[in-house]
Amino acid sequence: MAKIIDEFKEFAFKGNVVDMAVGVIIGGAFGKIVSSVVGDLLMPLIAAIGGVNVSDLKLELKPGVEATLNEAGEVVTEAVAPVTWNYGAFCQNVLDFFIIAICLFFMIKGIAKLSSLKKKEEEAAEAAAPAPEPTKEEILLGEIRDLLKEKK
């Protein structure tokens, strides 16, 4: 059992796992922000312009049934909610998805651009750096090589 716990600790506290956990948490918060932007800002604006609230659009597949009462006011049959196809809520979720996808696209594109700039700077720094002085061992090995070439 201790071995499993040690393996789990090693796995859970690696840098990549912790980074991924932070990314998931931030992604969840970002998703809530985008949902709020769509639901609280964009959809009411569309409703004001178009005169209909998109998130409330639905198609009734089966009508609901109201509760029936007897003379004493007791419920004889329970009310049944209508069965609806909520395509307006689906449209709102699709809009959420596209906004998140666009944000991620530009974020990944920016990260790739920064990464390529950093790589170019490193390559330029390597090219500008002078070659290091050979060590005494390298000089001696070079002399031995040259002497061996002369004997042949």
Secondary structure, 3 states (H helix, E strand, C coil): CHHHHHHHHHHHCCHHHHHHHHHHHHHHHHHHHHHHHHHHHHHHHHHHHHCCCHHHCCEEEECCECCEECCCCCEEECCECCEEECHHHHHHHHHHHHHHHHHHHHHHHHHHHHHHHHHHHHHHHHHHCCCCCCCHHHHHHHHHHHHHHHHC
